[in-house]
Structure formats: C-alpha cells, structure tokens
C-alpha cells in the first residue's frame, strides 16, 4: 500500500481545485491506498523573504509540511491558476518547504518524489498554464512529475451534484491517470 499526500493550492471554500483533489483522494482510497488529505488553511505561513526567515527561522508549519512530504510515497497537488500563473499561496508554501531549519536550501524532501498535478478553472484551458509552471518548478527541485496531468476546464459545469466529474470521458481518463500514477509511485517507492 502506497501513502499519498493530497492538497489544493487554494484556501477558498468550494474551490474547484479542491473538488478535483477530493475526487483523486476518493479514487486512491477506493483502491485501498493510504491518503492524507490536508488543507493549506491548517498551515499558515508568512510570506517567504530571507529577512523573515533569518528573524523567525523555519516556521513550525513548514517543518510539519516537510515531514508530510518526506513520509509519503507520492504527492498530488491541485494547482489553481491566477492570471495564467501559479498562485502565490502555493508558491509560498513550496518555497518554505524547500528551506532547512538552518536557513539554507534543502531540497531533500523533493528529490525523486512522484508528483501528480491537477488543475481546474472556469476557462476553456482548465488551468494548464499554471499547471505547466508548477511542473517546471517541481521538476527543477528534483521531483518526478507525472507527465499526464488531470486538467478540468469549464469548472462551472464540470461537476455533477454529487461532486463527481460530469463528463464520463474525463472521469474515465482521470481514473486511468490516477492508476498509472500509482503504478509509477509503487515502482519508485519499492
């Protein structure tokens, strides 16, 4: 059994990206995988700046997130799109995770970590531009980013009343992507 950490880069209640993360988490749980679903609401972090880090050190919440990354076999991140780019909340969170308690870069929690990216937006591109930014960032810090992303466009009509994807083809593709990501994660963590 693999252990997965899932979270959305949005704090908004009723976030479309959180809805997609919930679908992924349910699918992994259904296939008997261990899922730790977190909310960034529970990990309040100051804006990363070197003077802040020098004055305060590594925040306890950043240490907690680093430990979560370290102790899970794979990570699934829901990436909102803000004007075509990665949202500040997600970038700030990942930046703090990349730091050590000594105030130095420490990418060890990212090295070789399988990551699946999801993105959802009301537009016709489904957040693909921000997801591409996140993919570039994560690849640059040493993650093994799964090449297939779960992209959900037209968010206002993408979900049925039960919170599942309304489009059957997209739903099937999502399940297939999750299964393939699990196969990759199992190989890497074996």
C-alpha atoms as an extended CHARMM CRD file, in Angstrom:
* protein
*
       190  EXT
         1         1  UNK       CA              0.0000000000        0.0000000000        0.0000000000  PROA      1               0.0000000000
         2         2  UNK       CA              1.3550000000        3.4070000000       -1.0210000000  PROA      2               0.0000000000
         3         3  UNK       CA              0.9380000000        6.5590000000        1.0550000000  PROA      3               0.0000000000
         4         4  UNK       CA             -0.2700000000        9.7030000000       -0.7140000000  PROA      4               0.0000000000
         5         5  UNK       CA             -0.3690000000       13.3180000000        0.3870000000  PROA      5               0.0000000000
         6         6  UNK       CA             -3.0550000000       15.3750000000       -1.3650000000  PROA      6               0.0000000000
         7         7  UNK       CA             -3.7960000000       19.0870000000       -1.1850000000  PROA      7               0.0000000000
         8         8  UNK       CA             -5.0480000000       22.0320000000       -3.1680000000  PROA      8               0.0000000000
         9         9  UNK       CA             -3.2190000000       25.3150000000       -3.6050000000  PROA      9               0.0000000000
        10        10  UNK       CA             -6.4530000000       27.1220000000       -2.7760000000  PROA      10              0.0000000000
        11        11  UNK       CA             -7.9130000000       28.0670000000        0.5840000000  PROA      11              0.0000000000
        12        12  UNK       CA            -11.2600000000       29.0550000000       -0.9000000000  PROA      12              0.0000000000
        13        13  UNK       CA            -14.2830000000       27.1990000000        0.3700000000  PROA      13              0.0000000000
        14        14  UNK       CA            -15.9350000000       25.4150000000       -2.5740000000  PROA      14              0.0000000000
        15        15  UNK       CA            -12.6870000000       25.6200000000       -4.5750000000  PROA      15              0.0000000000
        16        16  UNK       CA            -12.8580000000       23.7960000000       -7.9010000000  PROA      16              0.0000000000
        17        17  UNK       CA             -9.2730000000       22.6260000000       -7.4180000000  PROA      17              0.0000000000
        18        18  UNK       CA            -10.1200000000       21.1740000000       -4.0220000000  PROA      18              0.0000000000
        19        19  UNK       CA            -13.0820000000       19.4020000000       -5.6420000000  PROA      19              0.0000000000
        20        20  UNK       CA            -10.7190000000       17.6920000000       -8.1080000000  PROA      20              0.0000000000
        21        21  UNK       CA             -8.3150000000       16.7860000000       -5.2840000000  PROA      21              0.0000000000
        22        22  UNK       CA            -11.2620000000       15.2480000000       -3.4150000000  PROA      22              0.0000000000
        23        23  UNK       CA            -12.0690000000       13.0950000000       -6.4660000000  PROA      23              0.0000000000
        24        24  UNK       CA             -8.4460000000       11.9180000000       -6.6730000000  PROA      24              0.0000000000
        25        25  UNK       CA             -8.3290000000       11.2090000000       -2.9250000000  PROA      25              0.0000000000
        26        26  UNK       CA            -11.5580000000        9.1680000000       -3.0980000000  PROA      26              0.0000000000
        27        27  UNK       CA            -10.2570000000        7.1350000000       -6.0390000000  PROA      27              0.0000000000
        28        28  UNK       CA             -6.9920000000        6.3460000000       -4.2390000000  PROA      28              0.0000000000
        29        29  UNK       CA             -8.8690000000        5.4000000000       -1.0730000000  PROA      29              0.0000000000
        30        30  UNK       CA            -11.2240000000        3.1780000000       -3.0990000000  PROA      30              0.0000000000
        31        31  UNK       CA             -8.1830000000        1.3240000000       -4.4260000000  PROA      31              0.0000000000
        32        32  UNK       CA             -7.0100000000        0.7540000000       -0.8180000000  PROA      32              0.0000000000
        33        33  UNK       CA             -4.2280000000        3.3350000000       -0.7890000000  PROA      33              0.0000000000
        34        34  UNK       CA             -3.4780000000        5.4280000000        2.2830000000  PROA      34              0.0000000000
        35        35  UNK       CA             -4.3760000000        9.0810000000        1.7040000000  PROA      35              0.0000000000
        36        36  UNK       CA             -3.5440000000       12.0720000000        3.8820000000  PROA      36              0.0000000000
        37        37  UNK       CA             -5.6860000000       14.9370000000        2.5780000000  PROA      37              0.0000000000
        38        38  UNK       CA             -4.6570000000       18.2960000000        4.0110000000  PROA      38              0.0000000000
        39        39  UNK       CA             -5.7960000000       21.8940000000        3.6510000000  PROA      39              0.0000000000
        40        40  UNK       CA             -3.3350000000       24.7560000000        3.4570000000  PROA      40              0.0000000000
        41        41  UNK       CA             -5.7230000000       26.5660000000        5.8270000000  PROA      41              0.0000000000
        42        42  UNK       CA             -4.1040000000       24.4370000000        8.5290000000  PROA      42              0.0000000000
        43        43  UNK       CA             -0.5730000000       25.5320000000        7.5910000000  PROA      43              0.0000000000
        44        44  UNK       CA             -0.4820000000       29.3100000000        7.9280000000  PROA      44              0.0000000000
        45        45  UNK       CA              2.8890000000       30.5720000000        6.7060000000  PROA      45              0.0000000000
        46        46  UNK       CA              4.2710000000       34.1200000000        6.4560000000  PROA      46              0.0000000000
        47        47  UNK       CA              5.3340000000       35.4540000000        3.0870000000  PROA      47              0.0000000000
        48        48  UNK       CA              8.7730000000       33.9720000000        2.4060000000  PROA      48              0.0000000000
        49        49  UNK       CA             11.5760000000       36.5110000000        2.4610000000  PROA      49              0.0000000000
        50        50  UNK       CA             15.1240000000       35.9420000000        3.6310000000  PROA      50              0.0000000000
        51        51  UNK       CA             14.9020000000       38.6050000000        6.3950000000  PROA      51              0.0000000000
        52        52  UNK       CA             11.7450000000       36.9140000000        7.7250000000  PROA      52              0.0000000000
        53        53  UNK       CA             13.4900000000       33.5420000000        7.6950000000  PROA      53              0.0000000000
        54        54  UNK       CA             16.5510000000       34.9920000000        9.4620000000  PROA      54              0.0000000000
        55        55  UNK       CA             14.3800000000       36.6160000000       12.1210000000  PROA      55              0.0000000000
        56        56  UNK       CA             11.8490000000       33.8110000000       12.7240000000  PROA      56              0.0000000000
        57        57  UNK       CA             13.6100000000       30.6860000000       11.4970000000  PROA      57              0.0000000000
        58        58  UNK       CA             11.6900000000       27.8910000000        9.8020000000  PROA      58              0.0000000000
        59        59  UNK       CA              8.0350000000       28.0870000000       10.8930000000  PROA      59              0.0000000000
        60        60  UNK       CA              6.6740000000       25.0210000000       12.6690000000  PROA      60              0.0000000000
        61        61  UNK       CA              4.0320000000       24.6220000000        9.9520000000  PROA      61              0.0000000000
        62        62  UNK       CA              6.7540000000       24.4740000000        7.2830000000  PROA      62              0.0000000000
        63        63  UNK       CA              8.5430000000       21.7770000000        9.2960000000  PROA      63              0.0000000000
        64        64  UNK       CA              5.2500000000       19.8620000000        9.5480000000  PROA      64              0.0000000000
        65        65  UNK       CA              4.7370000000       20.0960000000        5.7760000000  PROA      65              0.0000000000
        66        66  UNK       CA              8.3290000000       18.9890000000        5.1060000000  PROA      66              0.0000000000
        67        67  UNK       CA              7.6930000000       15.9330000000        7.2780000000  PROA      67              0.0000000000
        68        68  UNK       CA              4.4630000000       15.1670000000        5.4220000000  PROA      68              0.0000000000
        69        69  UNK       CA              6.2900000000       15.3430000000        2.0840000000  PROA      69              0.0000000000
        70        70  UNK       CA              9.0810000000       13.1600000000        3.4470000000  PROA      70              0.0000000000
        71        71  UNK       CA              6.8310000000       10.4260000000        4.8470000000  PROA      71              0.0000000000
        72        72  UNK       CA              4.5300000000        9.9750000000        1.8480000000  PROA      72              0.0000000000
        73        73  UNK       CA              5.3420000000        7.9610000000       -1.2560000000  PROA      73              0.0000000000
        74        74  UNK       CA              3.5800000000       10.3170000000       -3.6610000000  PROA      74              0.0000000000
        75        75  UNK       CA              2.0540000000       13.7840000000       -3.6790000000  PROA      75              0.0000000000
        76        76  UNK       CA             -0.9610000000       15.1010000000       -5.5950000000  PROA      76              0.0000000000
        77        77  UNK       CA             -1.2730000000       18.8870000000       -5.8550000000  PROA      77              0.0000000000
        78        78  UNK       CA             -4.2910000000       20.8290000000       -7.0950000000  PROA      78              0.0000000000
        79        79  UNK       CA             -2.9830000000       23.9310000000       -8.8360000000  PROA      79              0.0000000000
        80        80  UNK       CA             -5.2950000000       26.9280000000       -9.2380000000  PROA      80              0.0000000000
        81        81  UNK       CA             -4.4940000000       29.4200000000      -11.9810000000  PROA      81              0.0000000000
        82        82  UNK       CA             -4.2320000000       33.1240000000      -11.1940000000  PROA      82              0.0000000000
        83        83  UNK       CA             -3.9810000000       35.1720000000      -14.3900000000  PROA      83              0.0000000000
        84        84  UNK       CA             -2.2110000000       32.3010000000      -16.1210000000  PROA      84              0.0000000000
        85        85  UNK       CA              0.3790000000       31.6390000000      -13.4320000000  PROA      85              0.0000000000
        86        86  UNK       CA              0.9860000000       29.6890000000      -10.2370000000  PROA      86              0.0000000000
        87        87  UNK       CA             -0.9450000000       31.1580000000       -7.2780000000  PROA      87              0.0000000000
        88        88  UNK       CA              1.1130000000       32.9680000000       -4.6180000000  PROA      88              0.0000000000
        89        89  UNK       CA             -0.1940000000       30.7280000000       -1.8020000000  PROA      89              0.0000000000
        90        90  UNK       CA              1.1110000000       27.5740000000       -3.4730000000  PROA      90              0.0000000000
        91        91  UNK       CA              4.4430000000       29.1010000000       -4.4650000000  PROA      91              0.0000000000
        92        92  UNK       CA              4.9650000000       30.4670000000       -0.9520000000  PROA      92              0.0000000000
        93        93  UNK       CA              4.1440000000       27.0950000000        0.5970000000  PROA      93              0.0000000000
        94        94  UNK       CA              6.5420000000       25.2020000000       -1.6570000000  PROA      94              0.0000000000
        95        95  UNK       CA              9.2560000000       27.8140000000       -1.0890000000  PROA      95              0.0000000000
        96        96  UNK       CA              9.0740000000       27.3610000000        2.6930000000  PROA      96              0.0000000000
        97        97  UNK       CA              9.1570000000       23.5700000000        2.2730000000  PROA      97              0.0000000000
        98        98  UNK       CA             12.3830000000       23.9610000000        0.2890000000  PROA      98              0.0000000000
        99        99  UNK       CA             14.1900000000       25.5070000000        3.2710000000  PROA      99              0.0000000000
       100       100  UNK       CA             16.0560000000       23.8710000000        6.1620000000  PROA      100             0.0000000000
       101       101  UNK       CA             15.8990000000       24.7380000000        9.8430000000  PROA      101             0.0000000000
       102       102  UNK       CA             19.3960000000       26.2300000000        9.3820000000  PROA      102             0.0000000000
       103       103  UNK       CA             18.0720000000       28.7950000000        6.8740000000  PROA      103             0.0000000000
       104       104  UNK       CA             19.5900000000       27.0580000000        3.8710000000  PROA      104             0.0000000000
       105       105  UNK       CA             18.1010000000       25.4790000000        0.7460000000  PROA      105             0.0000000000
       106       106  UNK       CA             17.2130000000       21.8310000000        1.4020000000  PROA      106             0.0000000000
       107       107  UNK       CA             15.5180000000       20.0660000000       -1.4810000000  PROA      107             0.0000000000
       108       108  UNK       CA             15.8460000000       16.5970000000        0.0180000000  PROA      108             0.0000000000
       109       109  UNK       CA             12.0800000000       16.1780000000        0.5760000000  PROA      109             0.0000000000
       110       110  UNK       CA             11.5090000000       16.7610000000       -3.1480000000  PROA      110             0.0000000000
       111       111  UNK       CA             14.2670000000       14.5320000000       -4.5360000000  PROA      111             0.0000000000
       112       112  UNK       CA             12.7500000000       11.6520000000       -6.5030000000  PROA      112             0.0000000000
       113       113  UNK       CA              9.2510000000       12.3160000000       -5.0760000000  PROA      113             0.0000000000
       114       114  UNK       CA              6.4920000000       11.3270000000       -7.5280000000  PROA      114             0.0000000000
       115       115  UNK       CA              4.0010000000       14.1660000000       -8.0130000000  PROA      115             0.0000000000
       116       116  UNK       CA              0.7230000000       14.3020000000       -9.9120000000  PROA      116             0.0000000000
       117       117  UNK       CA             -0.6020000000       17.7500000000      -10.8190000000  PROA      117             0.0000000000
       118       118  UNK       CA             -4.2670000000       18.5810000000      -11.2120000000  PROA      118             0.0000000000
       119       119  UNK       CA             -5.7490000000       21.8990000000      -12.2600000000  PROA      119             0.0000000000
       120       120  UNK       CA             -9.2480000000       23.2010000000      -12.7430000000  PROA      120             0.0000000000
       121       121  UNK       CA            -10.5460000000       26.5740000000      -13.8670000000  PROA      121             0.0000000000
       122       122  UNK       CA            -13.6870000000       28.1070000000      -15.3350000000  PROA      122             0.0000000000
       123       123  UNK       CA            -11.8460000000       28.7910000000      -18.5920000000  PROA      123             0.0000000000
       124       124  UNK       CA            -11.5110000000       26.5100000000      -21.5780000000  PROA      124             0.0000000000
       125       125  UNK       CA             -7.8430000000       25.7180000000      -20.8290000000  PROA      125             0.0000000000
       126       126  UNK       CA             -8.5680000000       24.3530000000      -17.3600000000  PROA      126             0.0000000000
       127       127  UNK       CA             -5.5630000000       25.9650000000      -15.6770000000  PROA      127             0.0000000000
       128       128  UNK       CA             -2.9930000000       24.2530000000      -17.9160000000  PROA      128             0.0000000000
       129       129  UNK       CA             -0.7170000000       27.3300000000      -17.9160000000  PROA      129             0.0000000000
       130       130  UNK       CA             -0.3750000000       27.4050000000      -14.1310000000  PROA      130             0.0000000000
       131       131  UNK       CA             -0.0210000000       23.6260000000      -14.0500000000  PROA      131             0.0000000000
       132       132  UNK       CA              2.8710000000       23.9360000000      -16.5180000000  PROA      132             0.0000000000
       133       133  UNK       CA              4.5420000000       26.4960000000      -14.1950000000  PROA      133             0.0000000000
       134       134  UNK       CA              4.1170000000       24.1290000000      -11.2520000000  PROA      134             0.0000000000
       135       135  UNK       CA              5.5180000000       21.2460000000      -13.2900000000  PROA      135             0.0000000000
       136       136  UNK       CA              8.5920000000       23.3180000000      -14.1530000000  PROA      136             0.0000000000
       137       137  UNK       CA              9.1040000000       24.3200000000      -10.5070000000  PROA      137             0.0000000000
       138       138  UNK       CA              8.7290000000       20.7680000000       -9.1850000000  PROA      138             0.0000000000
       139       139  UNK       CA             10.9810000000       19.2760000000      -11.8510000000  PROA      139             0.0000000000
       140       140  UNK       CA             13.5880000000       21.9030000000      -11.0200000000  PROA      140             0.0000000000
       141       141  UNK       CA             13.6680000000       20.9030000000       -7.3370000000  PROA      141             0.0000000000
       142       142  UNK       CA             14.0180000000       17.2020000000       -8.1450000000  PROA      142             0.0000000000
       143       143  UNK       CA             10.5000000000       15.7710000000       -8.1450000000  PROA      143             0.0000000000
       144       144  UNK       CA              9.4400000000       13.0850000000      -10.6040000000  PROA      144             0.0000000000
       145       145  UNK       CA              6.4590000000       14.8770000000      -12.1100000000  PROA      145             0.0000000000
       146       146  UNK       CA              3.9970000000       12.5230000000      -13.7740000000  PROA      146             0.0000000000
       147       147  UNK       CA              3.7690000000       13.6160000000      -17.4360000000  PROA      147             0.0000000000
       148       148  UNK       CA             -0.0240000000       13.3160000000      -17.6500000000  PROA      148             0.0000000000
       149       149  UNK       CA             -1.8930000000       15.9640000000      -15.6690000000  PROA      149             0.0000000000
       150       150  UNK       CA             -5.5640000000       15.9920000000      -14.6940000000  PROA      150             0.0000000000
       151       151  UNK       CA             -6.8950000000       19.1760000000      -16.2660000000  PROA      151             0.0000000000
       152       152  UNK       CA            -10.5460000000       20.1270000000      -15.8110000000  PROA      152             0.0000000000
       153       153  UNK       CA            -11.8690000000       23.0020000000      -17.9270000000  PROA      153             0.0000000000
       154       154  UNK       CA            -15.1760000000       24.8640000000      -17.7280000000  PROA      154             0.0000000000
       155       155  UNK       CA            -15.3690000000       24.3640000000      -13.9850000000  PROA      155             0.0000000000
       156       156  UNK       CA            -18.8300000000       25.8410000000      -13.5010000000  PROA      156             0.0000000000
       157       157  UNK       CA            -20.3330000000       22.9030000000      -15.4300000000  PROA      157             0.0000000000
       158       158  UNK       CA            -17.6400000000       20.2490000000      -14.8080000000  PROA      158             0.0000000000
       159       159  UNK       CA            -19.1600000000       18.6420000000      -11.6910000000  PROA      159             0.0000000000
       160       160  UNK       CA            -22.3910000000       16.7730000000      -11.0730000000  PROA      160             0.0000000000
       161       161  UNK       CA            -24.4580000000       17.3840000000       -7.9070000000  PROA      161             0.0000000000
       162       162  UNK       CA            -22.5250000000       14.6280000000       -6.0830000000  PROA      162             0.0000000000
       163       163  UNK       CA            -19.1860000000       16.3600000000       -6.6910000000  PROA      163             0.0000000000
       164       164  UNK       CA            -18.0260000000       13.9210000000       -9.3620000000  PROA      164             0.0000000000
       165       165  UNK       CA            -16.8840000000       14.8760000000      -12.8420000000  PROA      165             0.0000000000
       166       166  UNK       CA            -19.9170000000       15.2610000000      -15.0980000000  PROA      166             0.0000000000
       167       167  UNK       CA            -18.0960000000       14.2770000000      -18.2990000000  PROA      167             0.0000000000
       168       168  UNK       CA            -17.8040000000       10.4730000000      -18.4290000000  PROA      168             0.0000000000
       169       169  UNK       CA            -14.7950000000       10.5100000000      -20.7520000000  PROA      169             0.0000000000
       170       170  UNK       CA            -12.9130000000       12.9060000000      -18.4810000000  PROA      170             0.0000000000
       171       171  UNK       CA            -13.9140000000       10.8160000000      -15.4770000000  PROA      171             0.0000000000
       172       172  UNK       CA            -12.5400000000        7.6350000000      -17.0770000000  PROA      172             0.0000000000
       173       173  UNK       CA             -9.3510000000        9.4280000000      -18.1310000000  PROA      173             0.0000000000
       174       174  UNK       CA             -8.9330000000       10.7390000000      -14.5750000000  PROA      174             0.0000000000
       175       175  UNK       CA             -9.2240000000        7.2310000000      -13.1130000000  PROA      175             0.0000000000
       176       176  UNK       CA             -6.7180000000        5.8980000000      -15.6570000000  PROA      176             0.0000000000
       177       177  UNK       CA             -4.2630000000        8.7140000000      -14.8650000000  PROA      177             0.0000000000
       178       178  UNK       CA             -4.5470000000        8.0320000000      -11.1330000000  PROA      178             0.0000000000
       179       179  UNK       CA             -3.9400000000        4.3010000000      -11.6800000000  PROA      179             0.0000000000
       180       180  UNK       CA             -0.9000000000        4.9870000000      -13.8610000000  PROA      180             0.0000000000
       181       181  UNK       CA              0.4660000000        7.4680000000      -11.3190000000  PROA      181             0.0000000000
       182       182  UNK       CA              0.0260000000        4.8410000000       -8.6130000000  PROA      182             0.0000000000
       183       183  UNK       CA              1.9980000000        2.3320000000      -10.7210000000  PROA      183             0.0000000000
       184       184  UNK       CA              4.8350000000        4.8420000000      -11.0680000000  PROA      184             0.0000000000
       185       185  UNK       CA              4.7840000000        5.6700000000       -7.3630000000  PROA      185             0.0000000000
       186       186  UNK       CA              4.8300000000        1.9880000000       -6.4190000000  PROA      186             0.0000000000
       187       187  UNK       CA              7.8880000000        1.3870000000       -8.6200000000  PROA      187             0.0000000000
       188       188  UNK       CA              9.7860000000        4.3640000000       -7.2130000000  PROA      188             0.0000000000
       189       189  UNK       CA              8.9600000000        3.6410000000       -3.5780000000  PROA      189             0.0000000000
       190       190  UNK       CA              9.6200000000       -0.1200000000       -3.8190000000  PROA      190             0.0000000000
